[in-house]
Amino acid sequence: MIHTLRLRVMRAPDTLDNTMTFRQRHHYLFILLIFGILAPLLLWASVHFTRQHGLTGLAEETENDLMIFARKLEDYLTGYDRLVGSVAASRQVGALLRNSRDKKIVSVANTYLQTLNEEVRASAIYVMDLGGNTLAASNWQAEKTFVGNNYGFRYYFQRAAKGLMGRDVAIGTTSDVLGYYVARPVLDPGSDQIIGVAVIKVTLDELGLLFSDLDLRLLVADREGVIFLTSESRWHLKSLRPITTSTIEKISRFKRYADSLFTLLPMREERYWDGVSKLVVLDDGVEYLTQATLLLSRGWEMHVFKPTKDVKEHVYFAVTASLLLSALLFLTALYMNQRYRYLKDLKAAAIHDFLTGLYTRRYMEDAANAQISRIGRGQVNTISVAMIDIDHFKQVNDEFGHRAGDQVLRAVGKAIASEVRQGDIPVRYGGEEFLVIINACNECDAAHLVHRILERLKCLHFRGPIRKLKITASAGVAHYRKGGTLEDLLQRADELLYKAKEDGRDRYYDDECKRPETP
Ligand SMILES: Nc1nc2c(ncn2[C@@H]2O[C@H](COP(=O)(O)OP(=O)(O)OP(=O)(O)O)[C@@H](O)[C@H]2O)c(=O)[nH]1
């Protein structure tokens, strides 16, 4: 502590001021640097973690929605899958296929299909023979009835005619409406031979109602990636993947998508966010988190798109919050720094004389008393006090002015500080009076020091109007005596100083050392 303070003492006050400004500037630069690194880090972390957290939540919601809608669609269509089974097993349909020329049987079958269709609200229910001809249909009375038409080219018919479940999405040749077709073989109860095919058609408009009023985008595409069911009408019959010309031709033939262009669904900036979810920007310029699932029984794929705008809002909030936090931390750091410097300056001002930079009288009293108690404990040999007073200083003030007087005081303070050793305490005692508490090994050490100081003061050179000025000083040196007090020590030094002044100045008296007293 003393060592640090001593270094400060040895600087001229004007240099000290400059150093503090320089240091202060360094402090601000340091704080700015720290915040220059911290603020972007904080910003990056808040953006990263908020987005990460938001997208994780959104991915969970998307997965949930996907499961719900896939289940909803499956359940809805499975109802028709089962229903077509009961149509195929019905007495009326069996009778019709065994005897399609009997008008009465045909009429009974038509009425049965019509009534059933009204109950289950399908688009149409009809029965075909193995040649693909429609023998009876729920819309038998309509102008564009299916009865009499041949749908043998249809994929669903060909599957059912082979004894399999036929499922397909296609545009109706008679109705011109896109629909889901499900077909089952009709077996002869006696022989178990396939004798025809029962079909139910459900319009996709009706299916689309399942997905209306959603705050998400949803699509269902067939095996080839053609979107046939979607919450966005503009995506209708667009394709998720590039399709070859031969596939387009095949689709056109079986499904009658002939007029469609099969353009690709515009999806930009696709990238996987995790293993399952993708982040995409769609044709509306909005970013979505998307997930897909396969509807295995039908070979379809369902995609759900959830806008990430809520996540973005959270990120904006986090950015604002972290900017505010950074600003708050920055201001707090500035305030703390100012306060720290202020307290430090206050403390320095309390122990240092503002003009010379030497210690104050108050500090000296505390430090000297501490030294005296150390002597009592045997930790320090002895101490001495040298009281030094500039001779005829009043004349300097009177002749050259107070500022010149201050210049001399500063130079004397600097000279004394540079002569003392580490552990000595140089003090501005008052006015033009200085004092040094000397940690001496023996009495003559102190006399040597005072001798050197008085010599040095004689050699001081000044600038400006007082460049020709030469000064001398007088001193009194007193040594600690066992059991003595600081007051006693100071008094003896003062008396010796007084004596030196009286005897003509430019000398020192030492109460023990018998060295020459004039330097
Ligand atoms: N410039 C300046 N002068 C000071 C300061 N403190 C005290 N003085 C002056 O120091 C002078 C001390 O004068 P005196 O006590 O008469 O002593 P002296 O003129 O040095 O004469 P001797 O000590 O008897 O040799 C006074 O004129 C004070 O005004 C200060 O901080 N700055």
The ligand as a Gaussian input file, in Angstrom:
#p B3LYP/6-31G(d) Opt

LIG

0 1
 N        2.340000      30.310000      -2.710000
 C        1.973000      29.797000      -1.561000
 N        2.355000      30.351000      -0.417000
 C        1.996000      29.804000       0.762000
 C        1.243000      28.624000       0.827000
 N        1.066000      28.301000       2.154000
 C        1.713000      29.316000       2.880000
 N        2.284000      30.206000       2.051000
 C        3.058000      31.386000       2.363000
 O        4.260000      31.017000       2.986000
 C        4.730000      32.173000       3.675000
 C        5.365000      31.765000       4.963000
 O        5.982000      32.916000       5.498000
 P        6.656000      32.950000       6.870000
 O        5.937000      32.047000       7.827000
 O        6.762000      34.363000       7.251000
 O        8.089000      32.366000       6.676000
 P        9.239000      32.647000       5.654000
 O        8.947000      33.822000       4.816000
 O        9.475000      31.376000       4.894000
 O       10.408000      32.954000       6.560000
 P       11.182000      31.950000       7.452000
 O       10.418000      30.675000       7.560000
 O       11.305000      32.605000       8.740000
 O       12.465000      31.721000       6.755000
 C        3.529000      33.084000       3.793000
 O        3.698000      34.202000       2.974000
 C        2.358000      32.251000       3.320000
 O        1.359000      33.047000       2.679000
 C        0.832000      28.049000      -0.404000
 O        0.163000      26.995000      -0.456000
 N        1.233000      28.654000      -1.535000

